[in-house]
Amino acid sequence: MEVILKEDIKGLGYKNDVVTVKPGYGRNYLIPQGIAIIGSESNKKKIAENVRQAAHKAEKIKQDAENLANSIGDMVIEVRTKAGESGKIFGAITALQVSDALAAKGFEVDRKKIEFGSSIKNLGEYQLTLDLHKEVKHEVTLSVVAE
């Protein structure tokens, strides 16, 4: 079943993408939740027209994301947390903590756009991906240190 996404869904696609999903997932979840619409020819034409009209606005959003990625550059983000003597931290590092650390340095990044390779439960350095735009992804280094 083809559906047109009305918002970004991690692992499925971005807004205005036409994706193929299983019929039950489309009928029972995506469409009733307002996340997607049926991918009929008339809906595809409407979306194509809306995308064409919003192209200049989308280009500005992409340019802003690229500027943010360039300004962040190779910065190392430091997060302080409580840890045991073995280097294991209490709990795990969350996207909210990383987002707050970026905000403290003057960069506003939504916590939903921060992707971890795996959960961070030890002190050390890790690579994170910032999904700033569907075409702009930026790698940063996270340094987890004890308080």
C-alpha positions as CSV (number, residue, x, y, z in Angstrom):
1,M,0.0,0.0,0.0
2,E,1.4,3.4,-0.9
3,V,1.0,6.3,1.5
4,I,2.2,9.9,1.5
5,L,3.7,10.9,4.8
6,K,2.5,14.1,6.4
7,E,5.5,14.2,8.9
8,D,8.9,12.8,9.3
9,I,9.0,9.2,10.7
10,K,12.3,7.8,11.8
11,G,13.1,4.6,9.8
12,L,10.2,5.1,7.3
13,G,10.7,8.4,5.5
14,Y,10.4,12.2,5.5
15,K,7.4,14.5,5.1
16,N,5.8,14.4,1.6
17,D,7.6,11.1,0.7
18,V,5.6,8.4,-1.0
19,V,6.4,5.1,0.8
20,T,5.1,1.6,0.5
21,V,3.9,0.1,3.8
22,K,2.0,-3.0,4.7
23,P,-1.8,-2.4,4.3
24,G,-2.6,-3.0,8.0
25,Y,0.1,-0.6,9.2
26,G,-1.2,2.1,6.8
27,R,-5.0,1.6,7.4
28,N,-4.8,0.9,11.2
29,Y,-2.1,3.3,12.3
30,L,-0.7,5.8,9.9
31,I,-3.9,7.1,8.3
32,P,-6.1,7.2,11.5
33,Q,-3.3,9.0,13.4
34,G,-3.1,11.6,10.7
35,I,0.5,10.8,10.0
36,A,-0.1,9.8,6.3
37,I,-2.7,9.9,3.6
38,I,-3.5,7.3,0.9
39,G,-1.1,7.5,-2.0
40,S,-3.7,8.0,-4.8
41,E,-2.9,9.8,-8.0
42,S,-4.9,12.9,-7.1
43,N,-3.2,13.1,-3.6
44,K,0.2,12.7,-5.3
45,K,-0.5,15.6,-7.6
46,K,-1.6,17.8,-4.7
47,I,1.5,17.0,-2.8
48,A,3.7,17.6,-5.8
49,E,2.2,21.0,-6.3
50,N,2.6,21.8,-2.6
51,V,6.2,20.7,-2.7
52,R,6.8,22.8,-5.8
53,Q,5.4,25.9,-4.1
54,A,7.3,25.4,-0.9
55,A,10.6,24.6,-2.7
56,H,12.2,28.0,-1.9
57,K,11.2,27.7,1.8
58,A,12.6,24.2,1.9
59,E,15.9,25.5,0.4
60,K,16.2,28.1,3.1
61,I,15.6,25.4,5.8
62,K,18.3,23.2,4.2
63,Q,20.7,26.1,4.1
64,D,20.1,26.9,7.8
65,A,20.8,23.2,8.6
66,E,24.0,23.3,6.6
67,N,25.1,26.5,8.4
68,L,24.4,25.0,11.8
69,A,26.4,21.9,10.8
70,N,29.3,24.1,9.7
71,S,29.2,26.2,12.8
72,I,29.2,23.1,15.0
73,G,32.1,21.7,13.0
74,D,34.4,19.2,14.9
75,M,33.3,20.4,18.3
76,V,33.5,17.9,21.2
77,I,30.4,18.0,23.4
78,E,31.1,17.4,27.0
79,V,28.5,15.9,29.3
80,R,29.2,15.5,33.0
81,T,27.5,12.8,35.0
82,K,27.8,10.7,38.1
83,A,29.9,7.6,37.7
84,G,31.2,4.7,39.8
85,E,34.9,4.0,40.2
86,S,34.8,1.4,37.4
87,G,33.8,4.1,34.9
88,K,30.2,2.9,34.6
89,I,27.7,5.8,34.9
90,F,24.5,5.8,36.9
91,G,21.7,5.5,34.3
92,A,22.5,6.4,30.7
93,I,23.2,9.5,28.7
94,T,20.0,10.8,27.0
95,A,19.4,12.9,23.9
96,L,18.0,15.6,26.3
97,Q,21.4,15.9,28.1
98,V,23.2,16.2,24.7
99,S,20.7,18.8,23.5
100,D,21.1,20.8,26.7
101,A,24.9,20.6,26.3
102,L,24.6,21.9,22.8
103,A,22.2,24.7,23.9
104,A,24.8,25.8,26.5
105,K,27.3,26.3,23.7
106,G,24.7,28.3,21.7
107,F,23.4,25.6,19.3
108,E,19.7,24.8,19.4
109,V,19.2,21.2,18.2
110,D,16.0,19.3,18.9
111,R,16.6,16.2,21.0
112,K,14.6,14.1,18.5
113,K,17.3,14.8,15.9
114,I,20.1,13.3,18.0
115,E,20.9,9.7,17.1
116,F,23.1,7.4,19.3
117,G,24.7,4.3,17.8
118,S,23.9,2.5,21.1
119,S,23.0,3.5,24.6
120,I,25.8,5.3,26.4
121,K,26.5,3.8,29.9
122,N,30.2,4.3,30.4
123,L,32.6,7.1,30.5
124,G,34.5,7.9,27.3
125,E,34.1,9.4,23.9
126,Y,31.3,8.4,21.5
127,Q,30.2,9.4,18.0
128,L,26.7,10.9,17.6
129,T,24.8,11.8,14.5
130,L,22.8,15.0,14.3
131,D,19.9,14.6,11.8
132,L,19.5,18.3,11.0
133,H,17.7,17.9,7.7
134,K,16.9,15.0,5.5
135,E,19.9,15.8,3.3
136,V,22.1,17.2,6.1
137,K,23.6,14.8,8.7
138,H,26.5,15.8,10.9
139,E,28.8,13.7,13.1
140,V,29.9,15.1,16.5
141,T,32.0,13.7,19.3
142,L,30.5,13.3,22.7
143,S,32.8,13.1,25.7
144,V,31.2,11.7,28.9
145,V,33.2,12.6,32.0
146,A,32.6,12.1,35.7
147,E,31.4,14.9,37.9
